[in-house]
């Protein structure tokens, strides 16, 4: 993924999720967290994706990590 501002990358991930492409959103969130591991918005988005997939344990884990930041 080309380098882009953090806010733009988060918007792109949100747009992918909104358009029904959660795998693309997950990939972007993971890329964000590799370069900026303190980005709570990426963890919250991953939590939302996990919740939508009925993976409640992961959703809670991502949400807790976001709150801890």
N, CA and C of each residue as an Amber inpcrd file, in Angstrom:
protein
   207
   0.8450000  -1.1740000   0.0000000   0.0000000   0.0000000   0.0000000
   0.8910000   1.2370000   0.0000000   0.6250000   2.1830000  -0.8840000
   1.4320000   3.4030000  -0.8920000   1.2600000   4.1630000   0.4180000
   2.2770000   4.9110000   0.7600000   2.2270000   5.6970000   1.9840000
   1.1840000   6.8030000   1.8250000   0.3320000   6.9250000   2.8310000
  -0.6790000   7.9790000   2.8410000  -0.8570000   8.4380000   4.2750000
  -1.4310000   9.6110000   4.4560000  -1.6720000  10.0770000   5.8210000
  -2.5590000   9.0950000   6.5890000  -2.3500000   9.0280000   7.8780000
  -3.0900000   8.1160000   8.7360000  -4.5950000   8.3090000   8.6040000
  -5.0520000   9.5460000   8.6290000  -6.4930000   9.8040000   8.5410000
  -7.0680000   9.3030000   7.2210000  -6.3140000   9.4310000   6.1610000
  -6.7660000   8.9530000   4.8560000  -6.8300000   7.4190000   4.8310000
  -5.8550000   6.7660000   5.4330000  -5.8520000   5.3010000   5.4930000
  -7.0370000   4.7890000   6.3060000  -7.3330000   5.4460000   7.4230000
  -8.4960000   5.0610000   8.2320000  -9.7910000   5.2640000   7.4610000
  -9.9000000   6.3700000   6.7430000 -11.0910000   6.6170000   5.9180000
 -11.2450000   5.5450000   4.8510000 -10.1350000   5.1450000   4.2510000
 -10.1690000   4.0990000   3.2310000 -10.6500000   2.7810000   3.8370000
 -10.1540000   2.4440000   5.0130000 -10.5880000   1.2180000   5.6920000
 -12.0820000   1.2870000   6.0050000 -12.5480000   2.4230000   6.5020000
 -13.9790000   2.5890000   6.8020000 -14.8240000   2.4470000   5.5390000
 -14.3540000   3.0270000   4.4320000 -15.0900000   2.9210000   3.1720000
 -15.1650000   1.4830000   2.6930000 -14.0700000   0.7450000   2.8100000
 -14.0930000  -0.6700000   2.4220000 -15.1220000  -1.4240000   3.2630000
 -15.1340000  -1.1660000   4.5550000 -16.0870000  -1.8550000   5.4260000
 -17.5190000  -1.4780000   5.0540000 -17.7450000  -0.2010000   4.8260000
 -19.0850000   0.2760000   4.4710000 -19.5850000  -0.3650000   3.1720000
 -18.6630000  -0.6420000   2.2610000 -19.0310000  -1.2260000   0.9710000
 -18.9970000  -2.7540000   0.9820000 -18.8800000  -3.3340000   2.1850000
 -18.9440000  -4.7840000   2.3050000 -17.6540000  -5.5130000   1.9860000
 -16.5290000  -4.8520000   2.1800000 -15.2200000  -5.4600000   1.9260000
 -14.3940000  -5.4830000   3.2120000 -14.8180000  -6.2970000   4.1850000
 -14.1150000  -6.2980000   5.4740000 -12.6780000  -6.7930000   5.3830000
 -12.3800000  -7.7080000   4.4800000 -11.0000000  -8.2000000   4.3830000
 -10.0410000  -7.0970000   3.9600000 -10.4840000  -6.2370000   3.0650000
  -9.6440000  -5.1050000   2.6660000  -9.4590000  -4.1420000   3.8350000
 -10.5430000  -3.9150000   4.5890000 -10.4610000  -3.0370000   5.7580000
  -9.4990000  -3.5980000   6.8050000  -9.5610000  -4.9050000   7.0070000
  -8.6430000  -5.5480000   7.9560000  -7.2000000  -5.3660000   7.5160000
  -6.9440000  -5.5730000   6.2420000  -5.5790000  -5.4110000   5.7280000
  -5.0460000  -4.0110000   5.9430000  -5.8750000  -3.0210000   5.7220000
  -5.4540000  -1.6310000   5.9230000  -5.2030000  -1.3610000   7.4010000
  -6.0940000  -1.8450000   8.2520000  -5.8980000  -1.6510000   9.7000000
  -4.6010000  -2.2980000  10.1700000  -4.3190000  -3.4920000   9.6890000
  -3.0710000  -4.1620000  10.0730000  -1.8570000  -3.3770000   9.6000000
  -1.9330000  -2.8300000   8.3900000  -0.8230000  -2.0170000   7.8740000
  -0.6470000  -0.7560000   8.7220000  -1.7560000  -0.1460000   9.1040000
  -1.6950000   1.0390000   9.9630000  -1.0110000   0.6940000  11.2750000
  -1.4180000  -0.4170000  11.8790000  -0.8750000  -0.7860000  13.1840000
   0.5890000  -1.2010000  13.1190000   1.0500000  -1.6630000  11.9680000
   2.4760000  -1.9690000  11.8290000   3.3020000  -0.6990000  11.8790000
   2.7940000   0.3630000  11.2730000   3.5740000   1.6000000  11.2450000
   3.2370000   2.5490000  12.3900000   2.0320000   2.4140000  12.9470000
   1.6090000   3.2920000  14.0450000   0.8090000   2.4730000  15.0600000
   1.4960000   1.6830000  15.8760000   0.8140000   0.7440000  16.7730000
  -0.0500000   1.3790000  17.8640000   0.0310000   2.6670000  18.0500000
  -0.7640000   3.3520000  19.0700000  -2.0570000   3.9400000  18.5010000
  -2.4570000   3.5110000  17.3190000  -3.6320000   4.0690000  16.6510000
  -4.8910000   3.3610000  17.1310000  -5.5440000   3.9430000  18.1450000
  -6.7120000   3.2820000  18.7290000  -7.8630000   3.1580000  17.7340000
  -7.9580000   4.0850000  16.7580000  -9.0420000   4.0170000  15.7800000
  -8.9790000   2.7300000  14.9590000  -7.7760000   2.2630000  14.6540000
  -7.6340000   1.0240000  13.8950000  -8.1060000  -0.1710000  14.7190000
  -7.7890000  -0.1580000  16.0070000  -8.2680000  -1.2360000  16.8790000
  -9.7920000  -1.2070000  17.0010000 -10.3750000  -0.0220000  17.0870000
 -11.8220000   0.0760000  17.1660000 -12.4890000  -0.4260000  15.8910000
 -11.8870000  -0.1230000  14.7570000 -12.4320000  -0.6110000  13.4930000
 -12.3170000  -2.1290000  13.4060000 -11.1940000  -2.6810000  13.8470000
 -11.0470000  -4.1350000  13.8730000 -12.0680000  -4.7610000  14.8190000
 -12.3570000  -4.0910000  15.9180000 -13.3740000  -4.5740000  16.8470000
 -14.7430000  -4.5990000  16.1740000 -15.0530000  -3.5590000  15.4530000
 -16.3290000  -3.4840000  14.7430000 -16.4370000  -4.6080000  13.7060000
 -15.3650000  -4.8640000  12.9860000 -15.3620000  -5.9260000  11.9820000
 -15.5610000  -7.2870000  12.6470000 -14.8480000  -7.5170000  13.7370000
 -14.9670000  -8.7900000  14.4550000 -16.3810000  -8.9640000  15.0000000
 -16.9650000  -7.9010000  15.5250000 -18.3420000  -7.9510000  16.0340000
 -19.2980000  -8.3230000  14.9110000 -19.1020000  -7.7310000  13.7410000
 -19.9580000  -8.0260000  12.6010000 -19.8430000  -9.4650000  12.1310000
 -18.7070000 -10.0780000  12.3870000 -18.4870000 -11.4770000  12.0160000
 -18.8380000 -12.4210000  13.1630000 -19.4690000 -11.9030000  14.2030000
 -19.8540000 -12.6700000  15.3910000 -18.6550000 -13.2930000  16.0990000
 -17.4940000 -12.6630000  15.9690000 -16.2960000 -13.1010000  16.6760000
 -16.1600000 -12.1910000  17.9000000 -17.0040000 -12.4540000  18.8810000
 -17.1320000 -11.5470000  20.0160000 -15.8770000 -11.4710000  20.8840000
 -15.1840000 -12.5780000  21.0480000 -13.9520000 -12.5450000  21.8570000
 -12.9180000 -11.6210000  21.2430000 -12.7330000 -11.7210000  19.9270000
 -11.7840000 -10.8360000  19.2530000 -12.2520000  -9.3980000  19.3290000
 -13.5530000  -9.1880000  19.1480000 -14.0950000  -7.8280000  19.2080000
 -13.8050000  -7.1930000  20.5570000 -14.0250000  -7.9400000  21.6160000
 -13.7550000  -7.4300000  22.9620000 -12.2610000  -7.1680000  23.1450000
 -11.4300000  -8.0740000  22.6510000  -9.9870000  -7.8980000  22.7740000
  -9.4980000  -6.6400000  22.0650000  -9.9900000  -6.4200000  20.8380000
  -9.5890000  -5.2180000  20.1030000 -10.0970000  -3.9550000  20.8120000
 -11.3240000  -3.9940000  21.2980000 -11.8790000  -2.8380000  21.9950000
 -11.0960000  -2.5310000  23.2730000 -10.7520000  -3.5640000  24.0140000
  -9.9630000  -3.3590000  25.2360000  -8.6020000  -2.7610000  24.9260000
  -7.9970000  -3.2330000  23.8390000  -6.6870000  -2.6880000  23.4620000
  -6.8190000  -1.2080000  23.1000000  -7.8770000  -0.8600000  22.3700000
  -8.0920000   0.5290000  21.9900000  -8.2670000   1.4010000  23.2190000
  -9.0540000   0.9370000  24.1740000  -9.3150000   1.7250000  25.3920000
  -8.0360000   1.8680000  26.2120000  -7.2000000   0.8430000  26.2150000
  -5.9510000   0.8880000  26.9800000  -4.9890000   1.9390000  26.4220000
  -5.1350000   2.2750000  25.1550000  -4.2420000   3.2840000  24.5710000
  -4.6870000   4.6460000  25.0140000
